[in-house]
Amino acid sequence: MFLVAGCASPAPKSSVRIRSGGEYRLLFPEVNLRPGERIVALNVKLSGVFLRSVSNIPPDWSVDAPSPISEQVEFASSCAHGAGALFSIHDLDSMLRFRVIDSEQFDVNAEIVVTEDFDKTRSILLTRHELVLTP
């Protein structure tokens, strides 16, 4: 597995102010995929939130979406077969909706797992400042 940080194009600046009690959807910036690469998994860690909904799950994808009382969410999703691999990160936009419980503890980061040959994978890491949140 290869680990790569900073492979995303700059995210559009979000003017959304995160506030306790607010509900938000998670969107992604453009991600630079190499020729032949496809997205096979998405992992998202959130702090200070409760997960409200998971929707728009792509065909052939499964999700593990616990929302524990600890306000620490570790969301994982992946395709089951090569045919379900995605060509665009935007197929996963707005999949997660969450409520911020504590804006001072709020954080979010994402790992996008990509592959060319379904043998070796590469991870693209996105921080809170690269991700886009919308109400």
C-alpha positions, 0 to 999 in steps of 0.5 A, spaced: 500 500 500 502 506 498 500 512 502 500 519 499 498 526 502 496 532 498 494 529 492 487 533 491 486 539 488 484 545 492 477 545 495 473 550 494 473 555 500 467 553 504 463 559 507 460 555 512 461 556 519 461 550 523 456 550 529 454 546 535 447 543 533 448 544 525 447 539 520 452 538 514 453 534 508 460 532 506 463 533 499 469 532 496 474 536 492 477 534 485 482 528 486 488 527 482 487 520 479 492 517 475 491 514 468 487 507 469 486 508 477 479 507 480 476 509 487 475 502 491 474 505 498 472 511 502 474 511 510 472 517 514 473 519 521 469 524 524 469 527 531 464 531 535 458 529 531 453 524 530 451 520 524 444 522 521 444 519 515 448 515 509 445 515 502 446 515 495 450 509 496 453 507 489 451 500 486 456 494 489 458 498 495 457 496 502 458 501 508 459 500 515 457 506 519 457 506 526 454 512 530 456 511 537 455 515 543 462 517 544 461 522 538 467 519 534 465 516 528 469 511 523 465 510 517 468 505 512 465 504 505 468 499 499 466 496 493 465 489 493 467 487 485 471 491 480 465 493 476 463 497 482 470 501 482 468 509 481 471 513 476 470 520 480 470 522 487 463 526 486 459 519 486 460 519 493 458 527 495 453 528 500 453 520 502 454 522 509 450 527 513 451 528 520 450 533 526 455 537 530 454 536 537 461 540 539 463 545 534 470 545 538 471 538 538 469 537 531 474 534 526 473 530 519 478 527 515 478 522 509 482 516 506 480 515 499 483 508 496 484 507 489 487 502 485 489 500 477 490 493 478 486 491 484 492 488 487 496 494 489 492 500 492 494 507 494 491 512 499 489 519 498 488 523 505 484 529 505 484 533 512 478 538 514 481 544 510 481 540 504 474 537 505 467 541 503 461 541 508 454 544 506 448 545 510 
